[in-house]
Amino acid sequence: MLFGAVFGLISLTTRGGHGTVSRQAVVADRYNIVAGIAAADDARNLLARYNWRH
């Protein structure tokens, strides 16, 4: 804990006193879903029923 506090204090003072860090979000372009055969068939049927793209 002490090391973390000292390291945080040092990094805070070397950045010019700014207490916040700006970061960009990482967003996936696509997702892979892993499912059993029965669940995959049910999902395909729902996609077809509601005319959704798959």
mmCIF entry with sequence, helices, sheets and N, C-alpha, C, O atoms, coordinates in Angstrom:
data_MODEL
# 
_entry.id   MODEL 
# 
_entity.id                         1 
_entity.type                       polymer 
_entity.pdbx_number_of_molecules   1 
# 
_entity_poly.entity_id                      1 
_entity_poly.type                           'polypeptide(L)' 
_entity_poly.nstd_linkage                   no 
_entity_poly.nstd_monomer                   no 
_entity_poly.pdbx_seq_one_letter_code       MLFGAVFGLISLTTRGGHGTVSRQAVVADRYNIVAGIAAADDARNLLARYNWRH 
_entity_poly.pdbx_seq_one_letter_code_can   MLFGAVFGLISLTTRGGHGTVSRQAVVADRYNIVAGIAAADDARNLLARYNWRH 
_entity_poly.pdbx_strand_id                 A 
# 
loop_
_entity_poly_seq.entity_id 
_entity_poly_seq.num 
_entity_poly_seq.mon_id 
_entity_poly_seq.hetero 
1 1  MET n 
1 2  LEU n 
1 3  PHE n 
1 4  GLY n 
1 5  ALA n 
1 6  VAL n 
1 7  PHE n 
1 8  GLY n 
1 9  LEU n 
1 10 ILE n 
1 11 SER n 
1 12 LEU n 
1 13 THR n 
1 14 THR n 
1 15 ARG n 
1 16 GLY n 
1 17 GLY n 
1 18 HIS n 
1 19 GLY n 
1 20 THR n 
1 21 VAL n 
1 22 SER n 
1 23 ARG n 
1 24 GLN n 
1 25 ALA n 
1 26 VAL n 
1 27 VAL n 
1 28 ALA n 
1 29 ASP n 
1 30 ARG n 
1 31 TYR n 
1 32 ASN n 
1 33 ILE n 
1 34 VAL n 
1 35 ALA n 
1 36 GLY n 
1 37 ILE n 
1 38 ALA n 
1 39 ALA n 
1 40 ALA n 
1 41 ASP n 
1 42 ASP n 
1 43 ALA n 
1 44 ARG n 
1 45 ASN n 
1 46 LEU n 
1 47 LEU n 
1 48 ALA n 
1 49 ARG n 
1 50 TYR n 
1 51 ASN n 
1 52 TRP n 
1 53 ARG n 
1 54 HIS n 
# 
_struct_asym.id          A 
_struct_asym.entity_id   1 
# 
loop_
_struct_conf.conf_type_id 
_struct_conf.id 
_struct_conf.pdbx_PDB_helix_id 
_struct_conf.beg_label_comp_id 
_struct_conf.beg_label_asym_id 
_struct_conf.beg_label_seq_id 
_struct_conf.pdbx_beg_PDB_ins_code 
_struct_conf.end_label_comp_id 
_struct_conf.end_label_asym_id 
_struct_conf.end_label_seq_id 
_struct_conf.pdbx_end_PDB_ins_code 
_struct_conf.beg_auth_comp_id 
_struct_conf.beg_auth_asym_id 
_struct_conf.beg_auth_seq_id 
_struct_conf.end_auth_comp_id 
_struct_conf.end_auth_asym_id 
_struct_conf.end_auth_seq_id 
_struct_conf.pdbx_PDB_helix_class 
_struct_conf.details 
_struct_conf.pdbx_PDB_helix_length 
HELX_P HELX_P1 AA1 LEU A 2  ? THR A 14 ? LEU A 2  THR A 14 1 ? 13 
HELX_P HELX_P2 AA2 ILE A 37 ? ARG A 49 ? ILE A 37 ARG A 49 1 ? 13 
# 
_struct_conf_type.id          HELX_P 
_struct_conf_type.criteria    ? 
_struct_conf_type.reference   ? 
# 
loop_
_atom_site.group_PDB 
_atom_site.id 
_atom_site.type_symbol 
_atom_site.label_atom_id 
_atom_site.label_alt_id 
_atom_site.label_comp_id 
_atom_site.label_asym_id 
_atom_site.label_entity_id 
_atom_site.label_seq_id 
_atom_site.pdbx_PDB_ins_code 
_atom_site.Cartn_x 
_atom_site.Cartn_y 
_atom_site.Cartn_z 
_atom_site.occupancy 
_atom_site.B_iso_or_equiv 
_atom_site.pdbx_formal_charge 
_atom_site.auth_seq_id 
_atom_site.auth_comp_id 
_atom_site.auth_asym_id 
_atom_site.auth_atom_id 
_atom_site.pdbx_PDB_model_num 
ATOM 1   N N  . MET A 1 1  ? 0.811   -1.168  0.000   1.00 0.00 ? 1  MET A N  1 
ATOM 2   C CA . MET A 1 1  ? 0.000   0.000   0.000   1.00 0.00 ? 1  MET A CA 1 
ATOM 3   C C  . MET A 1 1  ? 0.869   1.252   0.000   1.00 0.00 ? 1  MET A C  1 
ATOM 4   O O  . MET A 1 1  ? 0.597   2.214   -0.719  1.00 0.00 ? 1  MET A O  1 
ATOM 5   N N  . LEU A 1 2  ? 1.882   1.224   0.790   1.00 0.00 ? 2  LEU A N  1 
ATOM 6   C CA . LEU A 1 2  ? 2.756   2.388   0.886   1.00 0.00 ? 2  LEU A CA 1 
ATOM 7   C C  . LEU A 1 2  ? 3.430   2.659   -0.456  1.00 0.00 ? 2  LEU A C  1 
ATOM 8   O O  . LEU A 1 2  ? 3.535   3.808   -0.887  1.00 0.00 ? 2  LEU A O  1 
ATOM 9   N N  . PHE A 1 3  ? 3.889   1.589   -1.115  1.00 0.00 ? 3  PHE A N  1 
ATOM 10  C CA . PHE A 1 3  ? 4.521   1.767   -2.422  1.00 0.00 ? 3  PHE A CA 1 
ATOM 11  C C  . PHE A 1 3  ? 3.537   2.358   -3.419  1.00 0.00 ? 3  PHE A C  1 
ATOM 12  O O  . PHE A 1 3  ? 3.895   3.240   -4.199  1.00 0.00 ? 3  PHE A O  1 
ATOM 13  N N  . GLY A 1 4  ? 2.303   1.880   -3.396  1.00 0.00 ? 4  GLY A N  1 
ATOM 14  C CA . GLY A 1 4  ? 1.281   2.411   -4.303  1.00 0.00 ? 4  GLY A CA 1 
ATOM 15  C C  . GLY A 1 4  ? 0.995   3.873   -4.057  1.00 0.00 ? 4  GLY A C  1 
ATOM 16  O O  . GLY A 1 4  ? 0.831   4.647   -5.000  1.00 0.00 ? 4  GLY A O  1 
ATOM 17  N N  . ALA A 1 5  ? 0.933   4.257   -2.791  1.00 0.00 ? 5  ALA A N  1 
ATOM 18  C CA . ALA A 1 5  ? 0.686   5.653   -2.451  1.00 0.00 ? 5  ALA A CA 1 
ATOM 19  C C  . ALA A 1 5  ? 1.848   6.538   -2.890  1.00 0.00 ? 5  ALA A C  1 
ATOM 20  O O  . ALA A 1 5  ? 1.633   7.623   -3.431  1.00 0.00 ? 5  ALA A O  1 
ATOM 21  N N  . VAL A 1 6  ? 3.066   6.083   -2.663  1.00 0.00 ? 6  VAL A N  1 
ATOM 22  C CA . VAL A 1 6  ? 4.240   6.862   -3.058  1.00 0.00 ? 6  VAL A CA 1 
ATOM 23  C C  . VAL A 1 6  ? 4.308   6.967   -4.581  1.00 0.00 ? 6  VAL A C  1 
ATOM 24  O O  . VAL A 1 6  ? 4.568   8.042   -5.121  1.00 0.00 ? 6  VAL A O  1 
ATOM 25  N N  . PHE A 1 7  ? 4.075   5.857   -5.267  1.00 0.00 ? 7  PHE A N  1 
ATOM 26  C CA . PHE A 1 7  ? 4.108   5.869   -6.731  1.00 0.00 ? 7  PHE A CA 1 
ATOM 27  C C  . PHE A 1 7  ? 3.028   6.797   -7.287  1.00 0.00 ? 7  PHE A C  1 
ATOM 28  O O  . PHE A 1 7  ? 3.286   7.542   -8.233  1.00 0.00 ? 7  PHE A O  1 
ATOM 29  N N  . GLY A 1 8  ? 1.827   6.763   -6.715  1.00 0.00 ? 8  GLY A N  1 
ATOM 30  C CA . GLY A 1 8  ? 0.747   7.642   -7.153  1.00 0.00 ? 8  GLY A CA 1 
ATOM 31  C C  . GLY A 1 8  ? 1.081   9.102   -6.937  1.00 0.00 ? 8  GLY A C  1 
ATOM 32  O O  . GLY A 1 8  ? 0.794   9.943   -7.789  1.00 0.00 ? 8  GLY A O  1 
ATOM 33  N N  . LEU A 1 9  ? 1.684   9.405   -5.806  1.00 0.00 ? 9  LEU A N  1 
ATOM 34  C CA . LEU A 1 9  ? 2.064   10.781  -5.510  1.00 0.00 ? 9  LEU A CA 1 
ATOM 35  C C  . LEU A 1 9  ? 3.134   11.274  -6.480  1.00 0.00 ? 9  LEU A C  1 
ATOM 36  O O  . LEU A 1 9  ? 3.064   12.405  -6.961  1.00 0.00 ? 9  LEU A O  1 
ATOM 37  N N  . ILE A 1 10 ? 4.121   10.433  -6.769  1.00 0.00 ? 10 ILE A N  1 
ATOM 38  C CA . ILE A 1 10 ? 5.183   10.809  -7.711  1.00 0.00 ? 10 ILE A CA 1 
ATOM 39  C C  . ILE A 1 10 ? 4.606   11.022  -9.102  1.00 0.00 ? 10 ILE A C  1 
ATOM 40  O O  . ILE A 1 10 ? 4.940   12.003  -9.766  1.00 0.00 ? 10 ILE A O  1 
ATOM 41  N N  . SER A 1 11 ? 3.747   10.120  -9.549  1.00 0.00 ? 11 SER A N  1 
ATOM 42  C CA . SER A 1 11 ? 3.191   10.262  -10.899 1.00 0.00 ? 11 SER A CA 1 
ATOM 43  C C  . SER A 1 11 ? 2.279   11.479  -10.979 1.00 0.00 ? 11 SER A C  1 
ATOM 44  O O  . SER A 1 11 ? 2.185   12.110  -12.031 1.00 0.00 ? 11 SER A O  1 
ATOM 45  N N  . LEU A 1 12 ? 1.611   11.814  -9.888  1.00 0.00 ? 12 LEU A N  1 
ATOM 46  C CA . LEU A 1 12 ? 0.753   13.001  -9.872  1.00 0.00 ? 12 LEU A CA 1 
ATOM 47  C C  . LEU A 1 12 ? 1.584   14.275  -9.988  1.00 0.00 ? 12 LEU A C  1 
ATOM 48  O O  . LEU A 1 12 ? 1.209   15.197  -10.712 1.00 0.00 ? 12 LEU A O  1 
ATOM 49  N N  . THR A 1 13 ? 2.695   14.329  -9.289  1.00 0.00 ? 13 THR A N  1 
ATOM 50  C CA . THR A 1 13 ? 3.512   15.543  -9.323  1.00 0.00 ? 13 THR A CA 1 
ATOM 51  C C  . THR A 1 13 ? 4.287   15.667  -10.633 1.00 0.00 ? 13 THR A C  1 
ATOM 52  O O  . THR A 1 13 ? 4.558   16.787  -11.068 1.00 0.00 ? 13 THR A O  1 
ATOM 53  N N  . THR A 1 14 ? 4.654   14.556  -11.277 1.00 0.00 ? 14 THR A N  1 
ATOM 54  C CA . THR A 1 14 ? 5.403   14.656  -12.529 1.00 0.00 ? 14 THR A CA 1 
ATOM 55  C C  . THR A 1 14 ? 4.507   14.986  -13.706 1.00 0.00 ? 14 THR A C  1 
ATOM 56  O O  . THR A 1 14 ? 5.002   15.414  -14.749 1.00 0.00 ? 14 THR A O  1 
ATOM 57  N N  . ARG A 1 15 ? 3.200   14.801  -13.570 1.00 0.00 ? 15 ARG A N  1 
ATOM 58  C CA . ARG A 1 15 ? 2.269   15.151  -14.651 1.00 0.00 ? 15 ARG A CA 1 
ATOM 59  C C  . ARG A 1 15 ? 1.816   16.600  -14.559 1.00 0.00 ? 15 ARG A C  1 
ATOM 60  O O  . ARG A 1 15 ? 0.962   17.020  -15.340 1.00 0.00 ? 15 ARG A O  1 
ATOM 61  N N  . GLY A 1 16 ? 2.337   17.343  -13.670 1.00 0.00 ? 16 GLY A N  1 
ATOM 62  C CA . GLY A 1 16 ? 1.959   18.749  -13.561 1.00 0.00 ? 16 GLY A CA 1 
ATOM 63  C C  . GLY A 1 16 ? 0.756   18.970  -12.665 1.00 0.00 ? 16 GLY A C  1 
ATOM 64  O O  . GLY A 1 16 ? 0.157   20.045  -12.700 1.00 0.00 ? 16 GLY A O  1 
ATOM 65  N N  . GLY A 1 17 ? 0.390   17.992  -11.869 1.00 0.00 ? 17 GLY A N  1 
ATOM 66  C CA . GLY A 1 17 ? -0.685  18.179  -10.916 1.00 0.00 ? 17 GLY A CA 1 
ATOM 67  C C  . GLY A 1 17 ? -2.071  17.840  -11.431 1.00 0.00 ? 17 GLY A C  1 
ATOM 68  O O  . GLY A 1 17 ? -3.052  18.054  -10.718 1.00 0.00 ? 17 GLY A O  1 
ATOM 69  N N  . HIS A 1 18 ? -2.184  17.326  -12.626 1.00 0.00 ? 18 HIS A N  1 
ATOM 70  C CA . HIS A 1 18 ? -3.509  16.965  -13.136 1.00 0.00 ? 18 HIS A CA 1 
ATOM 71  C C  . HIS A 1 18 ? -3.950  15.659  -12.504 1.00 0.00 ? 18 HIS A C  1 
ATOM 72  O O  . HIS A 1 18 ? -3.218  14.670  -12.527 1.00 0.00 ? 18 HIS A O  1 
ATOM 73  N N  . GLY A 1 19 ? -5.143  15.657  -11.941 1.00 0.00 ? 19 GLY A N  1 
ATOM 74  C CA . GLY A 1 19 ? -5.628  14.489  -11.226 1.00 0.00 ? 19 GLY A CA 1 
ATOM 75  C C  . GLY A 1 19 ? -6.405  13.507  -12.079 1.00 0.00 ? 19 GLY A C  1 
ATOM 76  O O  . GLY A 1 19 ? -6.724  12.414  -11.611 1.00 0.00 ? 19 GLY A O  1 
ATOM 77  N N  . THR A 1 20 ? -6.722  13.863  -13.322 1.00 0.00 ? 20 THR A N  1 
ATOM 78  C CA . THR A 1 20 ? -7.501  12.966  -14.167 1.00 0.00 ? 20 THR A CA 1 
ATOM 79  C C  . THR A 1 20 ? -6.693  12.578  -15.384 1.00 0.00 ? 20 THR A C  1 
ATOM 80  O O  . THR A 1 20 ? -5.805  13.310  -15.821 1.00 0.00 ? 20 THR A O  1 
ATOM 81  N N  . VAL A 1 21 ? -7.011  11.422  -15.922 1.00 0.00 ? 21 VAL A N  1 
ATOM 82  C CA . VAL A 1 21 ? -6.343  10.919  -17.120 1.00 0.00 ? 21 VAL A CA 1 
ATOM 83  C C  . VAL A 1 21 ? -7.412  10.668  -18.166 1.00 0.00 ? 21 VAL A C  1 
ATOM 84  O O  . VAL A 1 21 ? -8.417  10.019  -17.874 1.00 0.00 ? 21 VAL A O  1 
ATOM 85  N N  . SER A 1 22 ? -7.221  11.159  -19.358 1.00 0.00 ? 22 SER A N  1 
ATOM 86  C CA . SER A 1 22 ? -8.169  10.952  -20.437 1.00 0.00 ? 22 SER A CA 1 
ATOM 87  C C  . SER A 1 22 ? -7.805  9.688   -21.197 1.00 0.00 ? 22 SER A C  1 
ATOM 88  O O  . SER A 1 22 ? -6.650  9.494   -21.578 1.00 0.00 ? 22 SER A O  1 
ATOM 89  N N  . ARG A 1 23 ? -8.786  8.835   -21.417 1.00 0.00 ? 23 ARG A N  1 
ATOM 90  C CA . ARG A 1 23 ? -8.563  7.593   -22.157 1.00 0.00 ? 23 ARG A CA 1 
ATOM 91  C C  . ARG A 1 23 ? -9.668  7.409   -23.175 1.00 0.00 ? 23 ARG A C  1 
ATOM 92  O O  . ARG A 1 23 ? -10.817 7.775   -22.930 1.00 0.00 ? 23 ARG A O  1 
ATOM 93  N N  . GLN A 1 24 ? -9.323  6.845   -24.312 1.00 0.00 ? 24 GLN A N  1 
ATOM 94  C CA . GLN A 1 24 ? -10.322 6.527   -25.317 1.00 0.00 ? 24 GLN A CA 1 
ATOM 95  C C  . GLN A 1 24 ? -10.911 5.159   -25.019 1.00 0.00 ? 24 GLN A C  1 
ATOM 96  O O  . GLN A 1 24 ? -10.233 4.291   -24.470 1.00 0.00 ? 24 GLN A O  1 
ATOM 97  N N  . ALA A 1 25 ? -12.161 4.971   -25.379 1.00 0.00 ? 25 ALA A N  1 
ATOM 98  C CA . ALA A 1 25 ? -12.835 3.697   -25.152 1.00 0.00 ? 25 ALA A CA 1 
ATOM 99  C C  . ALA A 1 25 ? -12.470 2.709   -26.252 1.00 0.00 ? 25 ALA A C  1 
ATOM 100 O O  . ALA A 1 25 ? -12.258 3.096   -27.402 1.00 0.00 ? 25 ALA A O  1 
ATOM 101 N N  . VAL A 1 26 ? -12.399 1.442   -25.894 1.00 0.00 ? 26 VAL A N  1 
ATOM 102 C CA . VAL A 1 26 ? -12.173 0.371   -26.858 1.00 0.00 ? 26 VAL A CA 1 
ATOM 103 C C  . VAL A 1 26 ? -13.522 -0.274  -27.128 1.00 0.00 ? 26 VAL A C  1 
ATOM 104 O O  . VAL A 1 26 ? -14.176 -0.771  -26.211 1.00 0.00 ? 26 VAL A O  1 
ATOM 105 N N  . VAL A 1 27 ? -13.938 -0.265  -28.396 1.00 0.00 ? 27 VAL A N  1 
ATOM 106 C CA . VAL A 1 27 ? -15.237 -0.804  -28.777 1.00 0.00 ? 27 VAL A CA 1 
ATOM 107 C C  . VAL A 1 27 ? -15.028 -1.855  -29.849 1.00 0.00 ? 27 VAL A C  1 
ATOM 108 O O  . VAL A 1 27 ? -14.319 -1.620  -30.828 1.00 0.00 ? 27 VAL A O  1 
ATOM 109 N N  . ALA A 1 28 ? -15.646 -3.017  -29.668 1.00 0.00 ? 28 ALA A N  1 
ATOM 110 C CA . ALA A 1 28 ? -15.509 -4.106  -30.629 1.00 0.00 ? 28 ALA A CA 1 
ATOM 111 C C  . ALA A 1 28 ? -16.309 -3.820  -31.898 1.00 0.00 ? 28 ALA A C  1 
ATOM 112 O O  . ALA A 1 28 ? -17.398 -3.250  -31.835 1.00 0.00 ? 28 ALA A O  1 
ATOM 113 N N  . ASP A 1 29 ? -15.767 -4.215  -33.044 1.00 0.00 ? 29 ASP A N  1 
ATOM 114 C CA . ASP A 1 29 ? -16.484 -4.093  -34.309 1.00 0.00 ? 29 ASP A CA 1 
ATOM 115 C C  . ASP A 1 29 ? -17.516 -5.205  -34.468 1.00 0.00 ? 29 ASP A C  1 
ATOM 116 O O  . ASP A 1 29 ? -18.540 -5.022  -35.127 1.00 0.00 ? 29 ASP A O  1 
ATOM 117 N N  . ARG A 1 30 ? -17.241 -6.354  -33.863 1.00 0.00 ? 30 ARG A N  1 
ATOM 118 C CA . ARG A 1 30 ? -18.163 -7.481  -33.946 1.00 0.00 ? 30 ARG A CA 1 
ATOM 119 C C  . ARG A 1 30 ? -17.983 -8.366  -32.724 1.00 0.00 ? 30 ARG A C  1 
ATOM 120 O O  . ARG A 1 30 ? -16.980 -8.271  -32.016 1.00 0.00 ? 30 ARG A O  1 
ATOM 121 N N  . TYR A 1 31 ? -18.950 -9.215  -32.486 1.00 0.00 ? 31 TYR A N  1 
ATOM 122 C CA . TYR A 1 31 ? -18.930 -10.125 -31.349 1.00 0.00 ? 31 TYR A CA 1 
ATOM 123 C C  . TYR A 1 31 ? -19.153 -11.547 -31.847 1.00 0.00 ? 31 TYR A C  1 
ATOM 124 O O  . TYR A 1 31 ? -19.958 -11.762 -32.753 1.00 0.00 ? 31 TYR A O  1 
ATOM 125 N N  . ASN A 1 32 ? -18.464 -12.504 -31.278 1.00 0.00 ? 32 ASN A N  1 
ATOM 126 C CA . ASN A 1 32 ? -18.683 -13.912 -31.575 1.00 0.00 ? 32 ASN A CA 1 
ATOM 127 C C  . ASN A 1 32 ? -19.448 -14.522 -30.418 1.00 0.00 ? 32 ASN A C  1 
ATOM 128 O O  . ASN A 1 32 ? -19.100 -14.323 -29.254 1.00 0.00 ? 32 ASN A O  1 
ATOM 129 N N  . ILE A 1 33 ? -20.499 -15.270 -30.747 1.00 0.00 ? 33 ILE A N  1 
ATOM 130 C CA . ILE A 1 33 ? -21.311 -15.919 -29.729 1.00 0.00 ? 33 ILE A CA 1 
ATOM 131 C C  . ILE A 1 33 ? -21.129 -17.419 -29.869 1.00 0.00 ? 33 ILE A C  1 
ATOM 132 O O  . ILE A 1 33 ? -21.279 -17.972 -30.958 1.00 0.00 ? 33 ILE A O  1 
ATOM 133 N N  . VAL A 1 34 ? -20.808 -18.070 -28.772 1.00 0.00 ? 34 VAL A N  1 
ATOM 134 C CA . VAL A 1 34 ? -20.628 -19.512 -28.753 1.00 0.00 ? 34 VAL A CA 1 
ATOM 135 C C  . VAL A 1 34 ? -21.858 -20.119 -28.088 1.00 0.00 ? 34 VAL A C  1 
ATOM 136 O O  . VAL A 1 34 ? -22.206 -19.756 -26.965 1.00 0.00 ? 34 VAL A O  1 
ATOM 137 N N  . ALA A 1 35 ? -22.516 -21.046 -28.788 1.00 0.00 ? 35 ALA A N  1 
ATOM 138 C CA . ALA A 1 35 ? -23.729 -21.658 -28.250 1.00 0.00 ? 35 ALA A CA 1 
ATOM 139 C C  . ALA A 1 35 ? -23.804 -23.107 -28.711 1.00 0.00 ? 35 ALA A C  1 
ATOM 140 O O  . ALA A 1 35 ? -23.158 -23.513 -29.677 1.00 0.00 ? 35 ALA A O  1 
ATOM 141 N N  . GLY A 1 36 ? -24.609 -23.865 -27.990 1.00 0.00 ? 36 GLY A N  1 
ATOM 142 C CA . GLY A 1 36 ? -24.851 -25.243 -28.374 1.00 0.00 ? 36 GLY A CA 1 
ATOM 143 C C  . GLY A 1 36 ? -25.700 -25.312 -29.640 1.00 0.00 ? 36 GLY A C  1 
ATOM 144 O O  . GLY A 1 36 ? -26.251 -24.304 -30.080 1.00 0.00 ? 36 GLY A O  1 
ATOM 145 N N  . ILE A 1 37 ? -25.803 -26.497 -30.217 1.00 0.00 ? 37 ILE A N  1 
ATOM 146 C CA . ILE A 1 37 ? -26.525 -26.667 -31.484 1.00 0.00 ? 37 ILE A CA 1 
ATOM 147 C C  . ILE A 1 37 ? -27.992 -26.268 -31.342 1.00 0.00 ? 37 ILE A C  1 
ATOM 148 O O  . ILE A 1 37 ? -28.521 -25.569 -32.206 1.00 0.00 ? 37 ILE A O  1 
ATOM 149 N N  . ALA A 1 38 ? -28.648 -26.691 -30.285 1.00 0.00 ? 38 ALA A N  1 
ATOM 150 C CA . ALA A 1 38 ? -30.072 -26.380 -30.098 1.00 0.00 ? 38 ALA A CA 1 
ATOM 151 C C  . ALA A 1 38 ? -30.288 -24.875 -29.947 1.00 0.00 ? 38 ALA A C  1 
ATOM 152 O O  . ALA A 1 38 ? -31.210 -24.315 -30.540 1.00 0.00 ? 38 ALA A O  1 
ATOM 153 N N  . ALA A 1 39 ? -29.451 -24.231 -29.164 1.00 0.00 ? 39 ALA A N  1 
ATOM 154 C CA . ALA A 1 39 ? -29.593 -22.785 -28.962 1.00 0.00 ? 39 ALA A CA 1 
ATOM 155 C C  . ALA A 1 39 ? -29.305 -22.032 -30.255 1.00 0.00 ? 39 ALA A C  1 
ATOM 156 O O  . ALA A 1 39 ? -29.958 -21.028 -30.543 1.00 0.00 ? 39 ALA A O  1 
ATOM 157 N N  . ALA A 1 40 ? -28.342 -22.502 -31.032 1.00 0.00 ? 40 ALA A N  1 
ATOM 158 C CA . ALA A 1 40 ? -28.024 -21.857 -32.307 1.00 0.00 ? 40 ALA A CA 1 
ATOM 159 C C  . ALA A 1 40 ? -29.190 -21.995 -33.282 1.00 0.00 ? 40 ALA A C  1 
ATOM 160 O O  . ALA A 1 40 ? -29.518 -21.048 -33.996 1.00 0.00 ? 40 ALA A O  1 
ATOM 161 N N  . ASP A 1 41 ? -29.813 -23.163 -33.314 1.00 0.00 ? 41 ASP A N  1 
ATOM 162 C CA . ASP A 1 41 ? -30.976 -23.355 -34.187 1.00 0.00 ? 41 ASP A CA 1 
ATOM 163 C C  . ASP A 1 41 ? -32.125 -22.445 -33.760 1.00 0.00 ? 41 ASP A C  1 
ATOM 164 O O  . ASP A 1 41 ? -32.789 -21.852 -34.611 1.00 0.00 ? 41 ASP A O  1 
ATOM 165 N N  . ASP A 1 42 ? -32.368 -22.327 -32.454 1.00 0.00 ? 42 ASP A N  1 
ATOM 166 C CA . ASP A 1 42 ? -33.414 -21.422 -31.965 1.00 0.00 ? 42 ASP A CA 1 
ATOM 167 C C  . ASP A 1 42 ? -33.117 -19.979 -32.356 1.00 0.00 ? 42 ASP A C  1 
ATOM 168 O O  . ASP A 1 42 ? -34.021 -19.238 -32.742 1.00 0.00 ? 42 ASP A O  1 
ATOM 169 N N  . ALA A 1 43 ? -31.861 -19.585 -32.258 1.00 0.00 ? 43 ALA A N  1 
ATOM 170 C CA . ALA A 1 43 ? -31.473 -18.212 -32.619 1.00 0.00 ? 43 ALA A CA 1 
ATOM 171 C C  . ALA A 1 43 ? -31.687 -17.967 -34.110 1.00 0.00 ? 43 ALA A C  1 
ATOM 172 O O  . ALA A 1 43 ? -32.194 -16.915 -34.498 1.00 0.00 ? 43 ALA A O  1 
ATOM 173 N N  . ARG A 1 44 ? -31.303 -18.932 -34.946 1.00 0.00 ? 44 ARG A N  1 
ATOM 174 C CA . ARG A 1 44 ? -31.521 -18.779 -36.393 1.00 0.00 ? 44 ARG A CA 1 
ATOM 175 C C  . ARG A 1 44 ? -33.007 -18.659 -36.709 1.00 0.00 ? 44 ARG A C  1 
ATOM 176 O O  . ARG A 1 44 ? -33.406 -17.860 -37.556 1.00 0.00 ? 44 ARG A O  1 
ATOM 177 N N  . ASN A 1 45 ? -33.825 -19.457 -36.023 1.00 0.00 ? 45 ASN A N  1 
ATOM 178 C CA . ASN A 1 45 ? -35.274 -19.393 -36.254 1.00 0.00 ? 45 ASN A CA 1 
ATOM 179 C C  . ASN A 1 45 ? -35.839 -18.039 -35.846 1.00 0.00 ? 45 ASN A C  1 
ATOM 180 O O  . ASN A 1 45 ? -36.698 -17.496 -36.541 1.00 0.00 ? 45 ASN A O  1 
ATOM 181 N N  . LEU A 1 46 ? -35.369 -17.487 -34.731 1.00 0.00 ? 46 LEU A N  1 
ATOM 182 C CA . LEU A 1 46 ? -35.822 -16.158 -34.320 1.00 0.00 ? 46 LEU A CA 1 
ATOM 183 C C  . LEU A 1 46 ? -35.388 -15.090 -35.319 1.00 0.00 ? 46 LEU A C  1 
ATOM 184 O O  . LEU A 1 46 ? -36.162 -14.188 -35.642 1.00 0.00 ? 46 LEU A O  1 
ATOM 185 N N  . LEU A 1 47 ? -34.165 -15.188 -35.805 1.00 0.00 ? 47 LEU A N  1 
ATOM 186 C CA . LEU A 1 47 ? -33.685 -14.221 -36.803 1.00 0.00 ? 47 LEU A CA 1 
ATOM 187 C C  . LEU A 1 47 ? -34.539 -14.279 -38.060 1.00 0.00 ? 47 LEU A C  1 
ATOM 188 O O  . LEU A 1 47 ? -34.895 -13.243 -38.620 1.00 0.00 ? 47 LEU A O  1 
ATOM 189 N N  . ALA A 1 48 ? -34.867 -15.481 -38.502 1.00 0.00 ? 48 ALA A N  1 
ATOM 190 C CA . ALA A 1 48 ? -35.690 -15.639 -39.703 1.00 0.00 ? 48 ALA A CA 1 
ATOM 191 C C  . ALA A 1 48 ? -37.114 -15.136 -39.453 1.00 0.00 ? 48 ALA A C  1 
ATOM 192 O O  . ALA A 1 48 ? -37.707 -14.501 -40.326 1.00 0.00 ? 48 ALA A O  1 
ATOM 193 N N  . ARG A 1 49 ? -37.667 -15.414 -38.268 1.00 0.00 ? 49 ARG A N  1 
ATOM 194 C CA . ARG A 1 49 ? -39.042 -15.025 -37.957 1.00 0.00 ? 49 ARG A CA 1 
ATOM 195 C C  . ARG A 1 49 ? -39.208 -13.510 -37.968 1.00 0.00 ? 49 ARG A C  1 
ATOM 196 O O  . ARG A 1 49 ? -40.212 -12.996 -38.461 1.00 0.00 ? 49 ARG A O  1 
ATOM 197 N N  . TYR A 1 50 ? -38.232 -12.801 -37.429 1.00 0.00 ? 50 TYR A N  1 
ATOM 198 C CA . TYR A 1 50 ? -38.320 -11.343 -37.330 1.00 0.00 ? 50 TYR A CA 1 
ATOM 199 C C  . TYR A 1 50 ? -37.568 -10.623 -38.452 1.00 0.00 ? 50 TYR A C  1 
ATOM 200 O O  . TYR A 1 50 ? -37.413 -9.402  -38.426 1.00 0.00 ? 50 TYR A O  1 
ATOM 201 N N  . ASN A 1 51 ? -37.104 -11.399 -39.437 1.00 0.00 ? 51 ASN A N  1 
ATOM 202 C CA . ASN A 1 51 ? -36.431 -10.845 -40.617 1.00 0.00 ? 51 ASN A CA 1 
ATOM 203 C C  . ASN A 1 51 ? -35.224 -9.993  -40.256 1.00 0.00 ? 51 ASN A C  1 
ATOM 204 O O  . ASN A 1 51 ? -34.997 -8.944  -40.858 1.00 0.00 ? 51 ASN A O  1 
ATOM 205 N N  . TRP A 1 52 ? -34.440 -10.449 -39.258 1.00 0.00 ? 52 TRP A N  1 
ATOM 206 C CA . TRP A 1 52 ? -33.218 -9.771  -38.865 1.00 0.00 ? 52 TRP A CA 1 
ATOM 207 C C  . TRP A 1 52 ? -32.060 -10.350 -39.655 1.00 0.00 ? 52 TRP A C  1 
ATOM 208 O O  . TRP A 1 52 ? -32.079 -11.518 -40.044 1.00 0.00 ? 52 TRP A O  1 
ATOM 209 N N  . ARG A 1 53 ? -31.045 -9.517  -39.890 1.00 0.00 ? 53 ARG A N  1 
ATOM 210 C CA . ARG A 1 53 ? -29.851 -9.989  -40.586 1.00 0.00 ? 53 ARG A CA 1 
ATOM 211 C C  . ARG A 1 53 ? -29.031 -10.865 -39.664 1.00 0.00 ? 53 ARG A C  1 
ATOM 212 O O  . ARG A 1 53 ? -28.987 -10.639 -38.455 1.00 0.00 ? 53 ARG A O  1 
ATOM 213 N N  . HIS A 1 54 ? -28.388 -11.855 -40.230 1.00 0.00 ? 54 HIS A N  1 
ATOM 214 C CA . HIS A 1 54 ? -27.471 -12.705 -39.459 1.00 0.00 ? 54 HIS A CA 1 
ATOM 215 C C  . HIS A 1 54 ? -26.243 -13.022 -40.240 1.00 0.00 ? 54 HIS A C  1 
ATOM 216 O O  . HIS A 1 54 ? -25.362 -13.726 -39.746 1.00 0.00 ? 54 HIS A O  1 
# 
